[in-house]
Amino acid sequence: MSAVPNIRRMKIDDLDRIMGLEAELFTDPWSRQSYLFEICTNRFSLPVVMELNKAIIGYAVVWRLYGEFHLATFGIAPDHQGNGWGRYLLEKLLGMADVEKRAILEVRRSNHKAKSLYESFGFREIALRMKYYKNGEDALVMEKRFDQQT
Ligand SMILES: CC(C)(COP(=O)(O)OP(=O)(O)OC[C@H]1O[C@@H](n2cnc3c(N)ncnc32)[C@H](O)[C@@H]1OP(=O)(O)O)[C@@H](O)C(=O)NCCC(=O)NCCS
């Protein structure tokens, strides 16, 4: 990790790249319409991209509402995975939490990679949403408390 990435708010112009990454990274990709809503309408939303040498290599959407820092989606480009960028982006995102008492997210039960990353930041399973995903897979709800030592 020699170059320092730039993290900035997502723009409409980023959506072609984001749509490409969504299709590569997720079984149930978010639609362009969903991202437009996050960028233009949802006042609780913080959609961000992470650029390395001016190319988008990661992105995330965070909802900040009612004292909760909700990581709604989060991904790193396949050819940049395993290099510490997921950890880097998550650390920066969590560093943006100020008034929030907790961070929360849902992750597929089978997504061991993401789960292990979240656990290393102090996220713990607090609930299970049965058959949450379209293919019938369960979601683990994970929480990190900012008011407790991990
Ligand atoms: C999950 C994801 C964001 C991780 O990003 P990444 O850049 O590959 O992760 P990093 O290189 O920063 O590694 C961070 C941690 O993830 C875990 N991890 C990474 N690769 C792993 C692997 N092959 N097996 C198990 N754990 C792994 C480890 O805990 C690792 O920490 P460590 O290197 O200190 O052991 C990325 O794999 C991704 O975009 N996946 C597809 C989309 C997705 O699942 N998003 C999360 C939805 S909830």
The ligand as an ORCA input file, in Angstrom:
! r2SCAN-3c Opt
* xyz 0 1
  C     -15.253     -7.913      1.903
  C     -14.320     -6.994      1.125
  C     -14.869     -5.577      1.178
  C     -12.939     -7.028      1.795
  O     -12.074     -6.155      1.109
  P     -10.522     -6.511      0.851
  O      -9.875     -5.287      0.328
  O     -10.430     -7.741      0.042
  O     -10.062     -6.827      2.348
  P      -8.623     -6.537      2.995
  O      -7.543     -6.924      2.055
  O      -8.620     -5.160      3.539
  O      -8.650     -7.587      4.189
  C      -9.339     -7.231      5.342
  C      -9.730     -8.451      6.131
  O     -10.713     -9.202      5.435
  C     -10.529    -10.570      5.774
  N     -10.139    -11.270      4.549
  C      -9.623    -10.770      3.413
  N      -9.426    -11.746      2.516
  C      -9.823    -12.886      3.118
  C      -9.904    -14.243      2.701
  N      -9.514    -14.615      1.470
  N     -10.402    -15.150      3.576
  C     -10.810    -14.787      4.817
  N     -10.765    -13.490      5.259
  C     -10.284    -12.584      4.416
  C      -9.420    -10.646      6.777
  O     -10.006    -10.455      8.070
  C      -8.622     -9.418      6.405
  O      -7.848     -8.940      7.463
  P      -6.290     -9.380      7.586
  O      -5.671     -9.158      6.236
  O      -5.773     -8.479      8.639
  O      -6.342    -10.828      7.965
  C     -14.152     -7.459     -0.349
  O     -13.757     -8.799     -0.348
  C     -15.408     -7.324     -1.190
  O     -15.649     -6.292     -1.793
  N     -16.195     -8.413     -1.270
  C     -17.381     -8.463     -2.123
  C     -18.445     -7.525     -1.642
  C     -18.820     -7.796     -0.201
  O     -18.935     -8.944      0.214
  N     -19.043     -6.707      0.558
  C     -19.435     -6.792      1.938
  C     -20.905     -6.907      2.019
  S     -21.482     -7.068      3.701
*
